[in-house]
Structures are given as structure tokens and as C-alpha cells.
Amino acid sequence: MALKLTLVRYEPSMSVGNEELDGQHARFFELLGDFGSALADPYHPITDPAERAAVLDLVGRLREYALFHFGTEERHMQECAFPGLDEQKRAHNEFIRSVLAFERDLEAKRPLAAVKIRDFIHDWYRGHILDADKKYAPFLTGQAKKGA
């Protein structure tokens, strides 16, 4: 019996008060949930070429979507004069560098369990939304004074 990953879901507590960004956060978690269906056993190193290709494709789609989302998010932060924009950009860049490292490991056929990739992406993204992104929410909704 193959083990399956628990489906990762967007939660209302993650809302930043902006429909566009909340929708993008939810879509990212939908993509992340695809890890469960891409693999026979996500807890063992990926050795099957078809599984490796599926995971590489999925990680690439997640990276591309994250880049799209980060661009949208940073534009909103700039428009509302969020003072933490530079810190957010650094965090976004570090996330992309980490995902690229996972892709290089997969391409080099290094032993790597898909769950390690999924857990890193899930934990970083969820933590980032609940901490860093929540800091700009008042600026998006006009509840914070610009420059405050």
C-alpha cells in the first residue's frame, strides 16, 4: 500500500485582506497538493525516472507560480508604501534560490525524498504568509498609515 501525502490546503486564517493575493495563495497550495498524486511513495528517495520527471515538472511549476505571485505581491506592497518591501524581496529571493537547489538535486539524480521538498515549500510558504505577509495586510486594506 502506497503512502500518500496529506493534502495541503489554504486556510482562511492566511487571508491578507486582498482578494487577488488570497486567491494566489490558495492556488499555490492547490499546486502543492499535487505532490500527493505525483508519487507512489513520497517518503522514499526518488529513483523512478518518470517520478523524477513528474516532481521536476511540479517543482518547476511551483517556482514559476511563486515568481508570478511574488511579483504581484511586491507590486501591491510598493503601491501601498509598505516599509518592509525590501525584506520581503530578500525572503522571496531566498525561497526561489532554495527551490532552484532542489531542482538541481533532482536533475543530478541525488537521493531526495519528495516529501522533503514538499515539506520545505509548504512550511516556508505557510510560515511566510502567516508572519511576513500578515505584516503588509494593514497597508493593503488602508488600516495602517503610510510610512508608519
C-alpha positions as a Python dict, from the first residue, in 0.01 Angstrom:
ca = {
    (1, 'M'): (0, 0, 0),
    (2, 'A'): (150, 331, -110),
    (3, 'L'): (169, 611, 141),
    (4, 'K'): (13, 937, 35),
    (5, 'L'): (88, 1288, 148),
    (6, 'T'): (-172, 1477, 341),
    (7, 'L'): (-342, 1731, 120),
    (8, 'V'): (-219, 2081, 194),
    (9, 'R'): (-488, 2347, 193),
    (10, 'Y'): (-515, 2722, 208),
    (11, 'E'): (-685, 2831, 529),
    (12, 'P'): (-898, 3146, 583),
    (13, 'S'): (-661, 3245, 866),
    (14, 'M'): (-400, 3309, 594),
    (15, 'S'): (-601, 3592, 437),
    (16, 'V'): (-420, 3920, 386),
    (17, 'G'): (-742, 4104, 303),
    (18, 'N'): (-677, 4125, -70),
    (19, 'E'): (-883, 3901, -297),
    (20, 'E'): (-617, 3879, -569),
    (21, 'L'): (-335, 3782, -331),
    (22, 'D'): (-554, 3549, -126),
    (23, 'G'): (-656, 3374, -448),
    (24, 'Q'): (-292, 3337, -549),
    (25, 'H'): (-202, 3196, -208),
    (26, 'A'): (-487, 2944, -240),
    (27, 'R'): (-376, 2845, -593),
    (28, 'F'): (-21, 2787, -473),
    (29, 'F'): (-148, 2543, -210),
    (30, 'E'): (-358, 2365, -476),
    (31, 'L'): (-42, 2314, -681),
    (32, 'L'): (147, 2196, -374),
    (33, 'G'): (-126, 1939, -310),
    (34, 'D'): (-33, 1774, -642),
    (35, 'F'): (269, 1617, -471),
    (36, 'G'): (36, 1355, -325),
    (37, 'S'): (-76, 1230, -664),
    (38, 'A'): (261, 1253, -842),
    (39, 'L'): (434, 976, -647),
    (40, 'A'): (386, 617, -539),
    (41, 'D'): (578, 672, -214),
    (42, 'P'): (678, 1031, -137),
    (43, 'Y'): (877, 925, 171),
    (44, 'H'): (1150, 734, -13),
    (45, 'P'): (1418, 876, -240),
    (46, 'I'): (1300, 926, -595),
    (47, 'T'): (1461, 665, -819),
    (48, 'D'): (1200, 611, -1089),
    (49, 'P'): (1275, 832, -1393),
    (50, 'A'): (905, 903, -1453),
    (51, 'E'): (853, 1010, -1091),
    (52, 'R'): (1165, 1225, -1103),
    (53, 'A'): (1035, 1394, -1418),
    (54, 'A'): (693, 1446, -1259),
    (55, 'V'): (845, 1601, -946),
    (56, 'L'): (1079, 1821, -1150),
    (57, 'D'): (782, 1942, -1353),
    (58, 'L'): (578, 2011, -1040),
    (59, 'V'): (863, 2193, -864),
    (60, 'G'): (921, 2399, -1178),
    (61, 'R'): (551, 2493, -1193),
    (62, 'L'): (556, 2586, -823),
    (63, 'R'): (866, 2801, -876),
    (64, 'E'): (715, 2977, -1178),
    (65, 'Y'): (389, 3039, -994),
    (66, 'A'): (579, 3169, -690),
    (67, 'L'): (771, 3412, -914),
    (68, 'F'): (444, 3531, -1066),
    (69, 'H'): (285, 3568, -722),
    (70, 'F'): (587, 3740, -565),
    (71, 'G'): (585, 3995, -847),
    (72, 'T'): (216, 4067, -788),
    (73, 'E'): (266, 4086, -413),
    (74, 'E'): (566, 4318, -437),
    (75, 'R'): (375, 4548, -674),
    (76, 'H'): (92, 4573, -421),
    (77, 'M'): (341, 4640, -142),
    (78, 'Q'): (505, 4916, -343),
    (79, 'E'): (167, 5072, -426),
    (80, 'C'): (66, 5088, -58),
    (81, 'A'): (413, 5209, 53),
    (82, 'F'): (478, 4905, 272),
    (83, 'P'): (804, 4977, 459),
    (84, 'G'): (904, 4608, 470),
    (85, 'L'): (921, 4566, 92),
    (86, 'D'): (1299, 4513, 78),
    (87, 'E'): (1282, 4247, 349),
    (88, 'Q'): (1002, 4072, 160),
    (89, 'K'): (1204, 4078, -162),
    (90, 'R'): (1501, 3921, 17),
    (91, 'A'): (1280, 3645, 159),
    (92, 'H'): (1123, 3580, -180),
    (93, 'N'): (1466, 3559, -346),
    (94, 'E'): (1591, 3317, -80),
    (95, 'F'): (1287, 3095, -132),
    (96, 'I'): (1349, 3083, -508),
    (97, 'R'): (1719, 3001, -452),
    (98, 'S'): (1619, 2711, -225),
    (99, 'V'): (1369, 2575, -477),
    (100, 'L'): (1631, 2600, -752),
    (101, 'A'): (1869, 2398, -532),
    (102, 'F'): (1605, 2124, -504),
    (103, 'E'): (1568, 2126, -881),
    (104, 'R'): (1945, 2092, -927),
    (105, 'D'): (1950, 1799, -682),
    (106, 'L'): (1670, 1627, -874),
    (107, 'E'): (1839, 1689, -1209),
    (108, 'A'): (2166, 1548, -1069),
    (109, 'K'): (1971, 1238, -953),
    (110, 'R'): (2077, 1288, -592),
    (111, 'P'): (1875, 1079, -345),
    (112, 'L'): (1595, 1304, -234),
    (113, 'A'): (1252, 1226, -96),
    (114, 'A'): (975, 1431, -250),
    (115, 'V'): (826, 1484, 94),
    (116, 'K'): (1140, 1681, 189),
    (117, 'I'): (1078, 1920, -99),
    (118, 'R'): (704, 1943, -33),
    (119, 'D'): (755, 2000, 341),
    (120, 'F'): (1014, 2273, 284),
    (121, 'I'): (792, 2456, 34),
    (122, 'H'): (479, 2411, 247),
    (123, 'D'): (641, 2516, 574),
    (124, 'W'): (820, 2815, 424),
    (125, 'Y'): (519, 2937, 230),
    (126, 'R'): (269, 2886, 511),
    (127, 'G'): (502, 3049, 766),
    (128, 'H'): (576, 3335, 529),
    (129, 'I'): (207, 3408, 474),
    (130, 'L'): (120, 3389, 844),
    (131, 'D'): (415, 3605, 952),
    (132, 'A'): (568, 3827, 683),
    (133, 'D'): (262, 3867, 463),
    (134, 'K'): (35, 3946, 757),
    (135, 'K'): (259, 4247, 825),
    (136, 'Y'): (161, 4414, 498),
    (137, 'A'): (-211, 4332, 527),
    (138, 'P'): (-299, 4654, 717),
    (139, 'F'): (-123, 4858, 448),
    (140, 'L'): (-320, 4687, 172),
    (141, 'T'): (-650, 4749, 343),
    (142, 'G'): (-565, 5109, 434),
    (143, 'Q'): (-565, 5040, 808),
    (144, 'A'): (-203, 5147, 852),
    (145, 'K'): (-66, 5495, 799),
    (146, 'K'): (181, 5513, 512),
    (147, 'G'): (536, 5519, 641),
    (148, 'A'): (426, 5412, 989),
}
